[in-house]
């Protein structure tokens, strides 16, 4: 199927998700759990099409779960790609290490990396059926992906990074002040509390923000899951997550020159959450990066206007289908 015949427009999205994708989720997608490298229980989803030509392991972004990727996973599946989606620790139905389910807590991104490696070793590898495996990542998942392919270069044939969190955008707050705030939080033992500007999920107030995603219907679809299912209300960054993210970004950039995996990197010029300049720096350092920049796009490129999304998916399918 041609990509232009697959990607739905804004007007047809809700009906498409409530009929075609809903049936597919019920009939073809499997949900299970497994024990990671340290005994943590992690949730995952996967589906393998009958016309199975290759595989994709998906690394999601901060505070996300599988519902945000229903549309994308369906596109992959429809084009013959089996997908494997791990809900990272502290997200979705995976085990958490903090009492409040709205909070995202992690001490070190190495745990995210080793969880994805355990997922690959214990679940994904046995279902590849000798077909190639590709990586798709978004935002925070892009940082995890960079760390992963630096450490395990043989796992994926190619990698796609969408608005990867290679440097967190701090706005008008200078880095010396950021470091001072983190130092204070550590001294005051505040690492499991929400960072500046963070707040728990509000089931009553709709905080749709076009600076993150253009598509209101896609926002509403995910929010519907969040309102009905408390597992998907994760939204609040703790000081610990912030500290771990800053350290991960420094580490991945320091080792970027070691990356050999071919990468297709999408950068949003109007991104409010991550720094596009870091994408350019990463592309210069890594050995084989195709950088695609959408100057007017916001963080969630796959929730942008139809023309952008069509180009986005066309480039992905072209990239992973090439030898």
Helices and strands as residue ranges (DSSP letters): H 3-6, H 13-16, I 17-21, H 22-28, E 30-35, E 41-47, E 54-59, G 66-69, H 70-78, E 81-87, E 103-104, H 109-119, I 120-124, G 125-127, E 133-138, H 140-151, E 158-162, H 175-187, H 216-228, G 230-232, E 236-237, H 239-254, G 256-258, E 262-268, H 276-285, E 289-294, G 301-303, H 306-321
